[in-house]
């Protein structure tokens, strides 16, 4: 399972910006309670009302690119 630190490090290595909103989204995704972007969004706005749907989708795409989640947003194990 990925840790928030691993995700942040990998995203930075791939040239992705790390914002407070992305940190919130990563935390929510890694909790594993949400199964789709809409659920992630609803949880995120509870923590930060300024997070938009587009930010959720962009972050989910970035997480998919680095291998944290798959297309159906189920978690993958980190590569060793």
Secondary structure, DSSP 8 states (H G I E B T S, - for coil): ---HHHHHHHHHHTT----HHHHHHHHHHHHT---SHHHHHHHHHHH-TT--HHHHHHHHHHHHHHTSB-TT--B-----
